Amino acid sequence: MRNGSYSRRREFILNFAHEQLYPKFFIPNLTPPDVTERLLQTLAREARKVLDTNKSERHIRGGMATREKYLHQHG
């Protein structure tokens, strides 16, 4: 079962690389190490965008939560 899971993940990564990474980076021959490295870089960039957005908005969410708390207690 474990080998099958590995094969499916590898196939998914390779398919993703050829559909998503190849057009972005114009790579003629992708080998699994290239795919993995570039995929991780791409995912890291996307994750960083999400984390930065969350960090920039969390003070607003905190203020809204505090407001709701006091509205329920004193409302």
Protein Blocks (a to p, Z undefined) as FASTA:
>chain_A
ZZmmmmmmmmmmmmmmmmmmmmmnopabacfklmmmmmmmmmmmmmmmmmmmmmmmmmmm
mmmmmmmmmmmmmZZ
